[in-house]
Amino acid sequence: MKLHVFILPLLLLKVSFSNAQTCHCTELEADKEISIATLLSSKTDFCTAKGFEKLASQFLDEKKLDSAAHYLGLAETLFQKEACKTAQWITIYKLRSALHFSLAEYEKALDYSLKMLALSQEKGNKEEEAELLLGISQIFARLKQLEKGLTYVRQSLPLIETLQPGPSKVDLLNKAGSRFYFFFQDTKSVPLYDSAKLYFTLALQIAKTINYKKGMQVSYNKMNSLAYQQKNFELSLRYIDSSIALSEPGKINNTIATSFGDKGNILLKLGRFREAKKWADSCLYYNQELKFPPLIANAYSLVAEIADSLGDFASAYHALYLEKKITDSLNTAENAKAVTEVEKKYIQAKNEKTIRELNQQKQIYALLAIAGLLAAGIIAFYLRQQSLKNRQKILETEQRLNRARMNPHFFFNALTALQRFAMKENNGVALASSLSKFSHIMRETLESSYKEYVTIRQELEFLKEYLEIQKMRFPSTFNYSLMIDGELDAGDTLIPSMIIQPFIENSIEHGFAAINYPGELRVDFKQENKLIKIEITDNGQGLSSPGSRQNEHISRASQIIKDRIYLLNIKLKSKAAFSIDNNKNGPGVSVLIQLPLLYQHENTTG
């Protein structure tokens, strides 16, 4: 007598009270092979739910889909009553996904698969995650959505590689190869064919090594498809016969049904129509027993083609009519659109909890969860603040290093210029004056590595001496002017040290390097709306030639200034900024730096 005949009496005998420890089944933990009847007679609602779960799985294996759906519904009701955690729904989701996929209800199958994927990723179960990714890929394969399907199958491959050789790895390799082959059939892309062949071959090798017959059966079946694509029908038949020989007598599964269909198709290609009809009819029978609409539609298509070849046009027409009836229901635009919407929702709320209906008795759990989230938020805020502080320290160190890195380059060039000047001019007074300027520049430059701010007057004195040394290096190459707004108090107003020099160096070293006319360099300090505006302009070659040394140097200088302004804005909560572009009114480059007004008598950081 069938097991479900006893279910109602067992439920009537069940004591109507809940275990104090909900979502917990001691009997199942003690014996994983416990019978369904024992679970259903338990006094614990959660144990009863697990019994319904097992019963639904049994009916799903037997392709009794209505019964499977019924008992899944009963299990879900008890899970909701017990307010079980999301992670405890994993088996329910798995059965629901399989049920809806068998019914070709892809929207619902995808919804449950994505829920499982989120849980699997939280647990770090790589085998389970890979299987789910391949399942999701299969849903998109059925919907002819190539790119999405390939995305998910490729995500599974690194996870499969980490698994030890065993039946699970063989099954996953076969599934991965199947997905690539399915997409190859739509696109005829050779790389997809090669990927399918690679994973089928790996699966077969491992299956043979561990004597995993089911894996070998699937691999042989898949290898026949590859041989068929190469029109090597004899090799394809040998693969199919090897697969069929490994099947369990009397047991119906997708692999044996597919093998029968593939053999019927090859015999059709070879012109052996009556043999082909027998295999095609068996394929249709097995797929009808499996109750999977897409494969039933494929079987009808094969039956129709063989009937047409035999001249049985009435049978061919009838089979085509039944195939079309199924495919029309599977490939509607609405179905594809609904699946896309489900995936979109998953991506937008990947980690969102799916079970929200709690009894009043369980509200304490919600409060604890909120408290946990608040604690997590506080910790996250603290960690972020620490991260920002560390980043600030790193940038400050980098700035000092950047400024220090500029010094040796300039010092070397300046000393070389002084050497040439001494040898050429033989003017001791002029040389002494130049050496004095050079030593002052060296001292100021070295001190600036540790001095955050200088007054505008100090900066102007530094720039004058720096520019005079540069004029000595490049005589008759350029003229300069340093202008300051009368409203600015040059002796009290502070600016970041060494913030102008990189751009002046760029103008002299690179901007004026290839021009055949006198260079003009101008630096203007102005005060506008409680801001200091520093404009540096030249009439050099500008930024017009991509990839030039001019552009590379200005890029480095820009990054240094950008980092310094970032730090300045963090410290002062200001809106300092800078921009750089070609001159609008002629050749050359224009740099505009905007800084907050700082005064020495108010500031102690300089």
N, C-alpha and C positions, 0 to 999 in steps of 0.2 A: 504494500500500500504506500502511496506517495507521502513524503514527509509532511507536506503542507496540510494534509488532512488533520494532523494532530495539533496544528498551531492554535486554533480557537480554544480547545479545552485547556491547553497549557496556559494561555493568557488569562482564562477565567480563574485558574488556580493561583495565579500570581498575586502576591500580597500587595495591597495598594499603599505602599509608603516608600519614600525615597531613602536611599542610603545616605548617611550623614556625610560621606565622602563622595561627592558627585563626580561624574566623568571618570570613573575608576572601576575596573572590573577585576577583582582579586582572582576569580576563577580562571579567567582567560590568561592572566599573567602567570598563574601556576601551571597551566596546561594549554599550550598553543594549539594543540589538536583537539581541544574540547568540542563536544558535539553541539550541533545547532540546537537540538532539543534541550540540552542542559542550559544553554545560554538563555533560551526563551522562557524557561521555567524559573529563572533567577528572580530574586526579590529586588534586584538592583536594576533600575531603569537603563543604566548605561550598558549593563551586560545584555539586557534584552535588545537594545539598539544594535549591539555588535552581532547578536544572533540574526536580526533582520538583515544586517549588512552581509553576513555570510550567505544567507539564503538568497539575497539579490544577486550576489556574485555567482552562485550556483546556477540560477536561472539564466543569467547573462551568458555563461559558458554554454548552456544548452540552447541558446538563441530563443528563449522564451521571454521576449522583450517586455511584453505587457506585465507579466508576473514580476520581472526584475524591477520595473518602474514602480509597481505597487509596494513592494517591500522596501525599496529605497525610500519611498515617501514615509513609510512608518518609522524607519530608522531616523530620518531627518526630524520628524516630529519630536522624538525623544531627545535627540541631540539639542534641539532648541529649548526644550523644557528644562534640560539639565544645564543650559547655558554653557556648553562646552567651548573651550578655547578653539581659536581658528585652526591651530596645528592638529587638533584631534579630529578635524573633518577631512583629513587627507584621503582616507579610503573612500569616503562618500564622494568626494570630488572625482576620484579616479574612476569609480564605477559610473558616475553620472556622465563623465566625458566619454567613456567607452560606449555607454548606452546611446547617447545622442549621435555619436559618430556612426554607430551601426544603423541608426535610423536616417543617416545623412542630414542630420540637423546640425549643420556646422557652426552656426552662431553659438548655440548652447554648448557644443563640444569645446569650442575655443574658450568660452568664458570659464568653464571649469578647469581646462588645461592651464590657463594663465594664473588662476588662483593657486593651483598646485605648484606651478613654476616659482611663484613668489615664496611659497612656504619652503620649497626645496632649496632655493638659494639662501634662505635664512639659515637652514640647517647645515648647509655646506655639503649636501649629499650629491657628489658629482655624477654617479651612475644614474640616479633618479632624475637629476637635472638634464642630463644628456638625452634620456629617453623622452622626457617631456618636450624638449626642444625639437626632437625628431617627430614627435606626434603633432606638434603645432605646424611644423613644416609640411606634414602630410595633409593637414586641413587646407593649407594654402595651395598645395599641389592639386587637390581635388577641385579647387575653385579656379585653377589655371592662373594663379597669381605668382608668377615665376620669381620675381625679385624678392618678395617677402619670404617665399618658401626657401630660397637659397640662403637668405640671411640667417634663418633659424637653423638650417642644417649645418652651416659653417660654424655657427656658435657651438655646436655640439662636439665638433671634432677634437679640440684641445682637451675636452673633458674625457672623451673616450680613450685618448692616448694615455691618460694617467692610470687607467684601470689595469689590473693584473690579468693575464690570459685566463679565460674561463668562459662558461656559457653566456654570461651576461655581456661580456665584451664581444663575443661572436655575434650575438643577436643584434647588438647596437651597430656593429660594422655592417652587417647585412642590411639593416634599416637605412643606414647612411648611404650605402651604395644604391639602394632602391630609390631613394629620393633623387640622387644625381641622375640615375637612369630615367626616372619619370620626367624630369625637366629636360633631359637630352632628347627624349621623344618629341617634345614640343618645339625645341629650338634647333636640333641637329648640331649642337655645339660640340666639337671634338673634345675640348677640355672636360666637359661634363661626362662624356662617354669614358674618357680615361680615368676620371675620378671614380666612376661607378666600378670600372674594372679593378682598380686598385683596392677598393674596400671589399669587394666580393672575394678577391684573391686572398687578402689578409684574413678574412673571416673563415674561408675554407681551410687555410693552412692551420689556423689555431684549432678549428673544430676537429681536424684530423689528428692533431697532436694530442688532444684531450679525449678523443673518441666520443665527441658530442654529436650523436646521430641527427638530432633535430636540426642542429646548426648546419651540418653537412647537407641535409635535405634541402634546406632553404638556399644555401650557397649554390648547389648544383642547379636548382631551379632558376636562380638569377643569372648564372653563367650561360645558361641556354639562351637567355635574351640577348646577351652580347654576341654570341655566335650567330644568332638569327639576324642581327643587324648587319653582320658581315656576309649574309646570305650563305653561310656555311651550314646548310640545313642538316646534313648528316651529323656533324658535331653537335648541333643543337639537340637533335633527337637523342644522342648518347647522354648528354647532360640531363635531359628530362627523364630518361629511363633510369639513370642513377638516382635521381631525386625520388621517383615513384617507388623504387626498390627499397628505399629507406623509410617509407611511410608505415605507420602502424595499421594493420588490417582492421577495417571497419571504423576507423576514426576519421572524421571529416574535419578538415581545417583549410584555411586559405591557401596554404602551399599546395596541397594535393589538388584542390579545385583549379588553381592556376596552372598547374602542370598539365592537367587534362586539357584545359583550354589551349595552352601553348602547343601541345602535341597535335590537337585537332587543326590548329592554324597552319602548322608546318606541313602536315599531310595534305592540307588544301593547296598549299603552294606547290607541292610535288605532284598534284593532280590525282591524288588517291582519295577521291571524294567520299566514297562510301565508308572507308576507314575513318576519315576525318569526321563524318557525321556521328559515329559512335562516341568518339572522344568529346565532341562538342556537346552532345546530349548529356553525357555524364557530367561535364563541366557545368552546364545549366542546372542540372539536378542538385549538385553539391552546393552551388551558390544560392539556390533557392532555400536549401536547408540552412545555410549560414545566414540568410536573410539580410544580406548587405546589398542595398540597391545598386550602387555603381558597378559592382562585379556582375550582378544579374543582368544589367544593361549590356555590359561587354559580352556576356555569354549569348544573349539574344542577337547581338550584331554578328557574332561568329556563326551561329545557327542559320541566320538569314543568308549570309554569304555562301555557305555551303549548299543550302537549299537552292539558291539561285544557280550555282554551278551544276547542280543535278537536274535543273529544269523544273523543279518543284516551286513554281512561282507563287502559288497560293500560300505555302508554308513560309516562303521568304517574306512575303508581304505582311503576314500575320506577326512574324518575329520582329520585323522592323517597326511595326506599329507599337508593339509592347516595349521595344527599346526606347522609342521616342517618348512614349508616355512617362517612362522613368526619368530619362535625361532632362525632359522639360521641367520636371519638378525639382531637379537637382541644381540646374544651372541658371536659375533666374537671377536677374540683376539685383533684385531685392535681397536675396540671400547673401550674395557677395557683399552688398553694401552693409548689411547688418553685421557680418563678420568683421568688416573693416572698423565699424563703430565700436565693436567689443574690444578689438585690439587697441584702438585709440584710448578708450577708457582705461584699459589696463596700464598703458604707458604713462598716462597722466596721474594715475593713482596706484602705482605698483605695490606699495607696501600698506595700502589702506586696509583696515580690518573689514571682513565681510560678514561677520556675525554680530549684529548690533542689538538684537532683541533680548534684553535681559529682564528677568522677573524682578519684582520689587525687593525680594529677599537677596538678590545678587548685586544690588546697587553699590554695596561696599567695594566690590571689585572695580567698578567704574571709578570710584573716588581714589582708590589706590593707584589705578592706572594714570589718572590725572596728576596725582602727586608725583608719580614716577616721571611723567613727561616734564613736569615743572623742574624736577631735580636735574633731569637730562638737559633741559634748556639752560639752567644756571651753569651746569658744568660746561656745556658747549660755549656759552658766552665767555666764561672764564678762560677756556682754552683758546678761543678766538683772540681775546685780549692779549694773552701771552704770546700767541703767534704774531700779532701785530707788533708787539714790543720787540720780539726777536727779529722780525723783519726790519724794524727801524734800526736796531743795533747793527744788523748786517749791512744795511744801506749806508749807515754812517761810516762804518769801517771801510766799505767800498769807496766812498767818496774820498776819504783820506788817502786810500791807495791810489785812486785815480789822479788826485792832485799831485801826489808824490811821483807817480809815473810820468807826469808831464815835465817834471823838473829836469831829470838827467838829459832828456832830449834837447831842451832849450839851453841848458848850461853848456853842453858840448858844442852846440852851434855858436853860442856867444863867445866862448873861449877861443874857438877857431877864428872867429871874426877879429877878436882882439889881437890874436897872434899875427894875422895878416896885416892888421892896421899898424902894429908896432914895427914890422919888417918894412912896410912900404913908406910910412910917413916919418918914422924916426923922430916923433914929437913926444918928448917925455911928459910935458904938461897935459897934453890932450890924452895921452895914454893913461896917466894917473887919474884924470877925471873920468875916463871911461871905466877904469877898474873900480873906482869908487861907486859909480852907478851900478856896475855889475854886482859888487859885493852887497849893496843895499837890496838889489832885486833878489839875490840869492837868499839873504836873510828873511825878507818879507815872504818869499815863496815858501821857504821851509816852515816859517811860523804859521803860514796860512793853513798848513795841514792840520793844525790843532786849534786855529782861531776860527770860530764860527762866523763872526761878523766883524766888519771894519767900517770906519766912517767913510763917507763919500770922499772927503779930503784925502784920507789915507789911500783910498783906491785910485784917485786921480794922480797922486804923487807916484804910486807904483806904476800906473799905466804910462805916465810920461817917461819914466826912466826905462821901462820895458820897450817903449816905441823908439826911444833914442838909440838903444842898443840894436834894435831891428833895423833902423835906418842906416846904422853903421855897417850892418851885414849886407843890406840891399841899398846901396847909395843911389840916389836919383831915381828910385823906383816908385816912391809914394810920398804923399804928404798927409798929415793928420790934423784933426782939430777935436778938442775935448770941451764940450759946452755944458754949462749947468744953469738951470733955471734960478732966477733971483729969489724965488720963494723958498727954495730949499736951503736949510742950514747945513752946509757941507761939513762943519766940524762936529755936529751932533747927530745927524741922520745916519742910520746904519743900513748896510746892505750885506748880503752873504759874501764872504771873501772868495776871490778867484772865480766869480760867476761871469765876468766879462772877458777875461783873458783868452779862454779857448776860442771864442768867435773872432777876436782880433787876430790871434795867431793864424786862424784859418784864412782870413782875408789876405794877410801878408804872405804866408807860405804857399798858398794855393790859388787864392783869388787873383792875385797880381802876377802869378808865375808866367802866364802866356800872353799877356797883353802888350801891345806896342804903343801905349800912351801912358801918361802919368797917372798913377793910382791915387785915389782920394779916399781916405778913411775918416769917418766922423762918428763920434760918440756923444749923444745928447742925454742929459739927465733932466727930467721934468717931473712936476708934481701935479696930479690931476685926481680930484675926488678921493683924497686920502690914500692915494696910491703913488708909488714912484714908478715912472715909466722910463726905461732905458732903451734907447734906439741906437743900434749899431748898423751903419750902412757903409757899403763900399761900391766902387764902380768897376769891380773885377769881372771875371768871366762868368760868374753866376752858377746856377745849378742846372744848366741846360743839357749837360752831357752825362747821361746815366752811366753809372759804374765807374766814374772818374775818381781819382784820389781826392779831389775837392769834395765830392759827395760822401765818400767814405769817412773822411775826417770830420765833416760837419755832422754826419750821423753819430759818430762817437761822442762829439761834443754835445750834441742834442740830448743823447741818452744820459750823460753825466748831469746836465742841467735839469733834465726832467726828474731824475731821482732826487736831486737836491731840493727842487721845488715841492716834490711830494712830501719830503720830510718837513719842510718849512710849513706846509699846509697842515700837517698833522700836529705839529708843535703849537702853532699859533692859531689854528682853526681859521686860517685865512684863505683867500682865493687867488693866490699867486699863480701866474701862468706865463708862457712864452710862446712865440710863434716865429717861424723862419720861412722866407720865401724869396723869390726873385724880386728885384726892384720893379715897381710899376711904371716908373718914369724914366727908365734907362737901364744900362747894364748893371750887373752886380747883384749883391745879396742884401736883404734887409732883415734884421733880427729885432724883435720887440719883446722885452722882458718887463713884466708887471709885478711889482713887489709891494707888500704892505709897508706903511710908514712905521719905522721903528726909530726910537731916539735913545742915544747913549745914556742920558741921565735917567731914563726909565727902565733900562735893560741892563742886566748883570751877566747875561750869558756870553756876551762878546768878549 
